[in-house]
Amino acid sequence: MLKFSNILLKPSNYTCRFIATKAAPSKLSIKKNKEFSKEGLSALQSRLNLQFKDPNLLEVSLTHKSYRNQLTHSNQNLQWIGKKVIGLYTGEYLDSIFPNLQHNFINDIQQYYFGVSIMAQYAKNLGLQFLIRWVPSSELNDLKVGETKILGQALQALVGAIYLDNGPNAAKEFIHKHFMSQRIDPTQLVNFDSPILHLKLLCRRKNLDAPVSRLLKETGRYTSSPVFIVGMFSGVDKIGEGFGSSLAMAEFRSARNALMNYYTRQETKFTLPSVTEDPDYNSKYTPAFFNNKI
């Protein structure tokens, strides 16, 4: 029998306000470093619990393209590599922990939780703002915007440097240690334009009974503030529930709740595909598959 797990939906704690104001000079947290100090680079490696075989890679990862010096390279190439590595290891993790989630939602989650702005916050936690070599652009009205991008890209470049210098397992361990400790809530990003139709198609694809909405409770039908509670059923199983000030709204929300329960179901036991890269891995790897249960 196919059943939904219970998912507690919480409203997002994030709000965005756009205010049109004249840009003012921003106080930067990144110091304008001309040269690296051996002490600073050594302290960073100690914090990362990593030792670079090629110290030049570490220096390049912390050198922005704005730092114009003919004797140095910028971190652009390392940033490109690091971005792909972060995408690989966060992608396989999300695909394993949320096996029913569609790829477009996984892309949204990656951008939300592992994008440049979030990387900038992690970079500050690691103290990269005291090490990056860069020159602020006079074209930026708000230097904070440039700082955020530079910090985030520097951390991506650092991951690329770790990948090239210490290997993929070290990069993967770094990503899991520093990025995966946060709680990932896909319900903030998963949305359905037509949840009732989507649910019907899902049940048909899973060879389940067509979803049927049933009124569970109601109060104040003939008042100005009615409340209806509707359950969504597939056969005898209740797969979702929703409430609203009208039957249509309650049915809409119950279908959305059913879809959320299915797509955001989390696996507690799973094996990441990259485990096969470990030379000591001898077990047979079984790839994740879509769960047939709702």
C-alpha positions in Angstrom: 0.0 0.0 0.0 1.3 3.4 -0.9 1.4 6.0 1.8 2.7 9.5 2.3 5.0 10.4 5.2 3.9 13.3 7.4 5.7 16.5 6.5 5.4 19.6 8.7 5.3 22.6 6.5 6.8 25.7 7.9 6.5 29.2 6.5 9.7 30.7 5.3 11.6 32.9 7.7 13.0 35.0 4.8 11.5 38.1 3.5 12.7 40.4 0.7 12.2 44.2 0.5 13.4 46.3 -2.3 13.9 50.0 -1.4 14.9 52.6 -3.9 17.6 54.7 -2.2 20.7 56.4 -3.3 23.7 54.2 -3.1 26.1 55.1 -0.2 29.7 54.0 0.2 29.8 50.6 1.9 32.2 49.5 4.6 34.0 46.4 3.3 35.0 43.4 5.3 37.6 42.3 2.7 41.0 43.8 3.2 42.8 45.0 0.1 45.8 42.7 0.4 48.8 43.3 -1.8 50.8 40.2 -0.8 50.0 37.0 1.1 51.6 36.4 4.5 52.9 32.9 5.1 51.3 33.1 8.5 47.9 33.8 7.1 48.0 31.0 4.5 49.4 28.6 7.1 46.6 29.5 9.6 44.0 28.9 6.8 45.3 25.5 6.1 45.2 24.7 9.8 41.6 25.8 10.0 40.8 23.6 6.9 42.8 20.7 8.3 44.5 20.5 4.9 48.0 20.8 3.7 48.5 22.0 0.1 51.2 20.1 -1.8 51.3 23.0 -4.2 51.0 26.3 -2.2 50.7 28.2 -5.5 47.3 26.7 -6.0 46.1 28.1 -2.7 47.5 31.5 -3.5 45.9 31.5 -7.0 42.5 30.5 -5.5 42.6 33.7 -3.4 43.6 36.0 -6.2 40.8 37.9 -7.9 41.1 39.0 -11.5 41.0 42.6 -10.5 44.4 42.2 -8.9 46.4 43.1 -12.0 49.9 41.7 -11.7 51.7 40.2 -14.6 53.4 37.6 -12.3 50.2 36.2 -10.9 47.2 34.3 -12.2 43.6 34.9 -11.2 41.3 32.4 -9.7 38.9 32.3 -12.6 39.8 28.8 -13.8 39.8 27.4 -10.3 36.4 29.0 -9.6 35.0 27.3 -12.7 36.3 23.9 -11.6 35.2 24.4 -8.0 31.7 25.4 -9.0 31.3 22.2 -11.0 32.7 20.1 -8.1 30.3 21.7 -5.6 27.5 21.0 -8.1 28.5 17.4 -8.5 28.7 16.5 -4.8 25.8 18.6 -3.6 23.7 17.3 -6.5 24.4 13.6 -5.7 23.5 14.3 -2.1 20.2 16.0 -2.9 19.3 13.3 -5.4 20.0 10.6 -2.8 18.2 12.2 0.2 15.2 13.4 -1.9 14.9 10.5 -4.4 11.4 11.6 -5.7 12.3 15.2 -6.3 12.4 16.4 -9.9 15.7 17.7 -11.3 14.4 21.3 -11.8 13.6 21.5 -8.1 17.1 20.1 -7.2 18.6 22.9 -9.4 16.6 25.5 -7.4 17.7 24.0 -4.1 21.4 24.0 -5.2 21.2 27.7 -6.2 19.4 28.6 -3.0 21.6 26.7 -0.5 24.9 26.6 -2.4 24.9 29.7 -4.6 27.5 32.5 -4.6 25.8 34.6 -1.9 25.7 31.6 0.5 29.3 30.7 -0.4 30.2 34.3 0.6 28.9 33.7 4.1 30.9 30.4 4.4 33.9 32.3 3.1 33.7 34.8 6.0 33.3 32.0 8.5 36.6 30.6 7.2 38.3 34.1 7.3 38.9 34.4 3.5 38.1 38.1 3.7 41.5 38.7 5.3 43.4 36.8 2.6 41.8 37.6 -0.8 43.9 39.8 -3.2 41.7 42.2 -5.1 41.2 45.8 -6.2 37.7 47.3 -5.8 36.1 48.5 -9.0 35.3 52.2 -9.2 32.2 51.3 -11.3 30.4 49.6 -8.5 27.9 51.9 -6.7 27.6 49.4 -3.9 30.9 47.8 -3.1 29.2 45.3 -0.8 27.6 43.7 -3.9 31.1 43.2 -5.4 32.4 41.9 -2.1 29.8 39.2 -1.8 30.5 37.9 -5.3 34.2 38.0 -4.8 34.0 36.1 -1.5 31.6 33.5 -2.9 33.7 32.9 -6.0 36.9 32.7 -4.0 35.5 29.9 -1.9 34.4 28.1 -5.1 38.0 28.6 -6.4 39.3 27.2 -3.1 37.2 24.0 -3.6 38.7 23.8 -7.1 42.2 24.1 -5.7 41.5 21.4 -3.1 40.1 19.1 -5.8 43.2 19.5 -8.0 45.8 19.4 -5.1 44.3 16.9 -2.7 42.0 14.9 -4.9 38.2 14.4 -5.2 37.7 12.7 -1.9 39.3 15.7 0.0 37.1 18.1 -2.0 34.0 16.0 -1.2 34.9 15.8 2.5 35.4 19.6 2.6 32.0 20.2 0.9 30.2 17.9 3.3 31.9 19.3 6.4 31.4 23.0 5.6 28.2 23.1 3.4 26.1 20.1 4.3 25.7 20.8 8.0 22.7 23.1 7.4 19.2 21.9 7.4 17.8 21.8 3.8 14.1 22.4 3.6 12.8 21.9 0.0 9.3 23.0 0.8 10.4 26.6 0.5 11.3 26.1 -3.1 9.0 23.4 -4.4 5.8 24.8 -6.0 3.0 23.5 -8.3 0.9 25.6 -10.6 -1.9 23.0 -10.9 -1.5 20.6 -7.9 -4.8 18.8 -8.5 -4.0 18.0 -12.1 -0.4 17.2 -11.2 -1.6 14.8 -8.5 -4.0 13.0 -10.9 -1.1 12.5 -13.4 1.2 11.2 -10.6 -1.3 8.7 -9.4 -1.9 7.5 -12.9 1.8 7.1 -13.5 2.1 5.1 -10.2 -0.9 2.9 -11.1 -2.8 4.2 -8.1 -6.5 4.9 -7.6 -7.4 8.4 -8.9 -7.2 11.0 -6.1 -10.6 12.0 -4.6 -11.2 14.9 -2.2 -13.5 14.5 0.8 -14.7 17.1 3.2 -13.5 16.1 6.7 -14.6 19.0 8.8 -16.2 22.4 8.5 -17.3 25.3 10.6 -19.1 28.6 9.9 -20.3 27.7 6.4 -22.9 30.5 6.4 -20.8 33.0 8.3 -18.2 35.5 7.0 -15.3 33.3 8.2 -16.0 29.7 7.1 -13.3 27.1 7.5 -13.2 23.8 5.5 -10.8 20.9 6.0 -10.5 18.6 3.0 -8.7 15.3 2.8 -7.2 13.9 -0.4 -7.6 10.1 -0.8 -6.3 7.5 -3.1 -8.4 4.5 -2.5 -8.7 4.1 1.3 -5.5 6.0 2.0 -5.5 9.6 2.9 -2.5 11.1 1.1 -3.0 14.8 1.9 -5.0 17.4 3.8 -5.7 21.1 3.5 -7.9 23.8 4.9 -9.3 27.0 3.5 -12.1 29.5 3.6 -13.7 27.7 0.6 -14.0 24.2 -0.5 -11.9 25.0 -3.6 -9.1 26.4 -1.6 -9.1 23.5 0.8 -9.0 21.0 -2.1 -6.2 22.9 -3.7 -4.1 22.9 -0.5 -4.8 19.2 0.2 -3.6 18.3 -3.3 -0.5 20.4 -2.8 0.1 18.8 0.6 -0.1 15.4 -1.0 2.5 16.3 -3.6 4.7 17.8 -1.0 4.6 14.6 1.1 5.6 12.6 -2.0 8.3 14.8 -3.5 10.0 16.0 -0.3 10.1 12.6 1.4 13.6 12.2 2.8 15.6 9.0 2.7 17.4 8.3 6.0 19.6 5.5 4.7 21.3 5.9 1.3 24.7 5.5 -0.4 26.2 8.3 -2.4 27.4 7.3 -5.9 30.8 8.8 -5.3 31.5 6.2 -2.7 32.6 4.0 -5.5 35.6 6.3 -6.0 37.1 5.1 -2.8 39.7 2.5 -3.6 38.7 0.6 -0.4 35.1 0.3 -1.4 34.3 -3.3 -2.2 30.6 -3.6 -1.9 28.1 -3.6 -4.7 26.6 -0.2 -5.3 22.9 0.0 -5.8 21.8 3.3 -7.4 18.9 5.2 -5.9 15.5 4.6 -7.5 12.2 6.4 -7.4 10.1 5.2 -4.5 6.9 3.6 -5.7 5.1 4.5 -2.5 3.1 7.6 -1.8 
